[in-house]
Amino acid sequence: MSPGERLKKVRMQLGITTREVAFFSKAIASAEGNNEFLVSGPWLTQIENEKSAVPSIYKLFTLGSIYGLNYGSLLRIYGVDVKKLNVFHARMPIDKTHLTQLEESEPPFASLELPVRFDAGLNLSQTSLLSRMIETWGRVPMEFIQHLDLRHRLYGFVGFSDYTLYPLLRPGSFVEIDPELKDARQKSIRSEFDRPIYFIDLRSEYACGWCEIIDDRLLMIAHPLSPNKTRSFSFPQEAEIIGQVTGVAMRVGVSLKERDDDFSRASARS
């Protein structure tokens, strides 16, 4: 396919029209204060149908923003491999010593110092805060952590034996925690999806689930379909609210046999 046809295919897969692309581009042009970022419907139709038409750097930026493509991907559509910048620069017969400003343009090649090795005594059956599980730090691709708010959020792991909110929250899930939200007093809720989920420090272990505070007791409330039972703790002596869960990364592709086996083990433990 020609570059224009490939761009059209991406747009069609997103289910948006050329008119919608033009409308979305207005917000980008307004934010950047530059009409070069504007994309019109007729112009996009021309780009998609004429093999010789090539967008400007501004319009490529707009298309990438709307289509969810980075510059490297867009340039490859037009036959340009940005990873060759370093290769060709190294071949240039430049006599003077100099600094280069070449960078990898795609997130998978950027990296950040992050924890990659965990405590050797780690028990993945138990729910835990990631910060308590970490032993050393290493370099990992930015692609994996670009959406994490490490400054303002905590992150936890729901242990493989923690069925407190199953099937709403599966064991093995990663959760994002806002430590500023700790008020578990009874609130008006419309459904189980609106009910706040909290990450709780139970002193000897962690737990993740619904909770209520009644007088000086904290109730860890299990899902009606969970094999676990609701538990009661002295508050705050035996239980401390770490924060409210604000995001979940959860595996859903579980076989029926695997699900039934795990459920049976959890029932036996409880």
Phi, psi and omega per residue, in radians:
M1 nan 2.650 3.066
S2 -1.296 2.838 3.115
P3 -0.965 -0.735 3.139
G4 -1.090 -0.701 3.128
E5 -1.157 -0.621 3.112
R6 -1.194 -0.680 3.065
L7 -1.115 -0.698 3.125
K8 -1.118 -0.692 3.128
K9 -1.079 -0.737 3.112
V10 -1.072 -0.780 -3.140
R11 -1.099 -0.745 -3.129
M12 -1.139 -0.654 3.115
Q13 -1.134 -0.510 3.093
L14 -1.418 -0.243 3.106
G15 1.279 0.563 3.126
I16 -2.072 2.614 -3.110
T17 -1.584 2.904 3.075
T18 -1.096 -0.580 3.114
R19 -1.150 -0.674 3.111
E20 -1.181 -0.665 3.080
V21 -1.058 -0.751 3.119
A22 -1.079 -0.713 -3.139
F23 -1.159 -0.767 -3.141
F24 -1.114 -0.595 -3.085
S25 -1.142 -0.435 -3.124
K26 -1.110 -0.661 3.132
A27 -1.142 -0.671 3.139
I28 -1.193 -0.801 3.131
A29 -1.083 -0.675 3.129
S30 -1.170 -0.744 -3.137
A31 -1.144 -0.630 -3.118
E32 -1.531 -0.196 -3.129
G33 1.127 0.616 -3.070
N34 -2.601 2.040 -3.123
N35 -1.245 -0.131 3.073
E36 -1.121 -0.369 3.136
F37 -1.408 -0.168 -3.138
L38 -1.195 2.451 3.076
V39 -2.178 2.154 3.110
S40 -1.666 2.751 3.117
G41 -1.044 -0.867 3.128
P42 -1.058 -0.675 3.133
W43 -1.113 -0.760 -3.123
L44 -1.137 -0.689 3.085
T45 -1.045 -0.696 3.111
Q46 -1.133 -0.769 3.138
I47 -1.063 -0.694 -3.086
E48 -1.282 -0.384 -3.023
N49 -1.961 -0.286 -3.131
E50 -1.884 2.119 -3.051
K51 -1.149 -0.448 -3.070
S52 -1.560 -0.157 -3.087
A53 -1.379 2.298 -3.138
V54 -2.254 2.254 -3.141
P55 -1.210 2.715 3.018
S56 -1.303 2.961 -3.135
I57 -1.097 -0.554 -3.136
Y58 -1.216 -0.779 -3.110
K59 -1.268 -0.519 3.025
L60 -1.106 -0.694 3.102
F61 -1.065 -0.762 3.141
T62 -1.111 -0.809 3.138
L63 -1.102 -0.712 3.109
G64 -1.096 -0.697 3.134
S65 -1.131 -0.709 -3.097
I66 -1.343 -0.705 -3.064
Y67 -1.504 -0.187 -3.107
G68 1.329 0.610 3.134
L69 -2.045 2.433 3.084
N70 -1.496 3.010 -3.083
Y71 -1.046 -0.705 -3.132
G72 -1.031 -0.764 3.129
S73 -1.133 -0.734 -3.140
L74 -1.124 -0.747 -3.124
L75 -1.188 -0.577 3.096
R76 -1.143 -0.561 3.069
I77 -1.014 -0.587 3.140
Y78 -1.702 0.303 3.010
G79 1.437 0.307 -3.129
V80 -1.964 2.117 3.130
D81 -1.769 1.838 -3.055
V82 -1.158 -0.354 3.138
K83 -1.199 -0.256 3.114
K84 -1.425 -0.112 3.112
L85 -0.975 -0.830 -3.138
N86 -1.112 -0.687 -3.110
V87 -1.106 -0.861 -3.084
F88 -1.235 -0.612 3.123
H89 -1.124 -0.652 3.131
A90 -1.114 -0.389 -3.119
R91 -1.560 -0.148 -3.081
M92 -1.255 2.306 -3.119
P93 -1.421 1.146 -3.125
I94 -1.681 2.159 -3.011
D95 -1.332 -0.670 -2.999
K96 -1.393 2.500 3.017
T97 -1.185 2.409 -3.053
H98 -2.744 2.833 3.015
L99 -1.570 2.503 3.036
T100 -1.879 2.667 -3.138
Q101 -2.065 0.470 3.138
L102 -1.339 2.388 3.137
E103 -2.334 2.622 2.981
E104 -1.205 2.312 -2.992
S105 -1.591 -0.183 -3.039
E106 -1.913 2.439 -3.075
P107 -0.903 -0.651 -3.093
P108 -1.034 -0.340 -3.088
F109 -1.688 -0.174 3.061
A110 -1.480 2.634 -3.119
S111 -2.466 2.849 -3.101
L112 -2.516 2.647 3.119
E113 -1.272 2.061 -3.107
L114 -2.550 2.781 3.096
P115 -1.176 2.251 3.104
V116 -2.254 -0.183 3.082
R117 -2.109 2.383 -3.042
F118 -1.918 2.876 3.139
D119 -0.912 2.270 -3.103
A120 -1.074 -0.442 3.139
G121 -1.576 0.203 -3.082
L122 -1.097 2.307 3.087
N123 -1.937 1.843 -3.084
L124 -1.263 -0.098 3.071
S125 -1.299 -0.365 -3.080
Q126 -1.755 2.526 3.047
T127 -1.248 2.427 -3.072
S128 -2.715 2.751 2.981
L129 -1.363 2.422 -3.135
L130 -1.071 -0.636 -3.106
S131 -1.093 -0.465 3.111
R132 -1.458 -0.289 -3.075
M133 -1.586 -0.220 -2.964
I134 -1.443 2.386 3.091
E135 -1.947 -0.794 -3.131
T136 -2.388 2.995 -3.128
W137 -2.036 2.697 3.111
G138 -2.711 -3.031 -3.112
R139 -1.785 2.276 3.121
V140 -2.306 2.724 -3.127
P141 -1.059 2.402 3.105
M142 -1.032 -0.464 -3.118
E143 -0.934 -0.603 -3.028
F144 -1.434 -0.332 -3.035
I145 -2.217 0.203 -3.040
Q146 -1.151 -0.349 -3.135
H147 -1.751 0.036 -3.138
L148 -1.443 2.392 3.072
D149 -1.778 1.390 -3.015
L150 -1.217 -0.343 -3.111
R151 -1.387 -0.643 -3.008
H152 -1.999 -0.056 -3.079
R153 -2.227 2.729 2.960
L154 -1.892 2.806 -3.136
Y155 -2.308 2.378 -3.094
G156 -2.239 2.851 3.135
F157 -2.099 2.169 3.101
V158 -1.438 1.997 -3.050
G159 -1.041 2.706 -3.085
F160 -1.178 -0.219 3.098
S161 -1.847 0.068 -3.110
D162 -1.638 1.682 -3.126
Y163 -1.811 0.411 -3.057
T164 -0.945 -0.796 -3.106
L165 -1.936 0.307 3.084
Y166 -1.138 2.365 0.136
P167 -1.669 0.085 3.135
L168 -1.123 -0.722 3.114
L169 -2.232 1.962 -3.031
R170 -1.418 2.560 2.974
P171 -0.994 2.526 -3.111
G172 1.582 0.047 3.133
S173 -1.407 2.650 2.967
F174 -1.803 2.418 -3.100
V175 -2.211 2.549 3.020
E176 -1.697 2.383 -3.022
I177 -2.169 2.265 3.035
D178 -1.673 1.878 -3.080
P179 -1.235 -0.140 3.118
E180 -1.440 -0.280 -3.087
L181 -1.838 1.779 -3.059
K182 -2.267 0.090 -3.080
D183 -1.467 1.805 -3.091
A184 -1.754 0.299 3.097
R185 -1.128 2.683 -3.053
Q186 -0.992 2.237 3.109
K187 -2.158 2.785 3.104
S188 -1.296 2.188 -3.133
I189 -2.264 2.628 -3.126
R190 -1.732 -0.512 -3.119
S191 -2.703 3.023 3.135
E192 -1.139 -0.401 -3.141
F193 -1.330 -0.372 3.104
D194 -1.549 -0.242 -3.066
R195 -1.292 2.191 -3.095
P196 -1.082 2.455 3.060
I197 -1.872 2.370 -3.092
Y198 -2.131 2.619 3.047
F199 -1.751 2.118 -2.955
I200 -2.058 2.355 3.002
D201 -1.614 1.969 -3.130
L202 -1.747 0.408 3.111
R203 1.269 -1.015 3.134
S204 -1.634 -0.166 -3.135
E205 -2.841 3.038 3.039
Y206 -1.977 2.803 3.070
A207 -2.561 2.721 -3.114
C208 -2.314 2.069 -3.128
G209 3.103 -2.992 3.044
W210 -1.275 2.651 3.044
C211 -2.645 2.738 3.065
E212 -2.365 2.556 3.072
I213 -1.952 2.057 3.133
I214 -2.141 1.966 -3.052
D215 0.986 -2.042 -3.124
D216 -1.887 0.431 3.132
R217 -2.101 2.422 3.018
L218 -1.877 2.175 3.119
L219 -1.750 2.133 2.993
M220 -1.555 1.862 -2.981
I221 -1.647 2.166 -3.140
A222 -1.486 2.678 3.051
H223 -1.132 2.527 -3.136
P224 -0.976 -0.484 -3.132
L225 -1.647 0.005 -3.115
S226 -1.366 2.583 3.037
P227 -1.315 -0.233 3.128
N228 -1.385 2.790 3.123
K229 -1.895 2.718 3.043
T230 -1.121 2.387 -3.110
R231 -2.094 2.667 -3.110
S232 -2.114 2.378 -3.117
F233 -2.363 2.610 3.026
S234 -1.211 2.244 -3.071
F235 -2.031 2.229 0.131
P236 -1.754 0.231 -3.066
Q237 -1.100 -0.787 -3.050
E238 -1.787 -0.181 -3.084
A239 -2.565 2.385 3.121
E240 -2.272 2.307 3.125
I241 -1.426 2.028 3.106
I242 -1.291 -0.689 -3.134
G243 2.851 3.053 -3.139
Q244 -1.605 2.425 3.107
V245 -1.287 2.179 -3.106
T246 -2.017 -0.112 3.115
G247 -2.770 2.647 -3.094
V248 -2.415 2.328 2.937
A249 -1.961 1.979 -2.946
M250 -2.328 2.372 3.057
R251 -1.362 2.317 -3.133
V252 -2.062 -0.266 -3.111
G253 -1.464 1.271 -3.121
V254 -1.968 2.321 -3.134
S255 -1.221 2.752 3.138
L256 -1.079 -0.709 -3.141
K257 -1.124 -0.791 -3.139
E258 -1.081 -0.732 3.128
R259 -1.099 -0.815 -3.106
D260 -1.149 -0.676 3.119
D261 -1.112 -0.797 3.141
D262 -1.116 -0.720 -3.117
F263 -1.116 -0.687 3.131
S264 -1.139 -0.710 3.123
R265 -1.143 -0.700 3.136
A266 -1.151 -0.683 3.130
S267 -1.121 -0.687 -3.127
A268 -1.154 -0.659 -3.141
R269 -1.195 -0.631 -3.085
S270 -1.428 nan nan
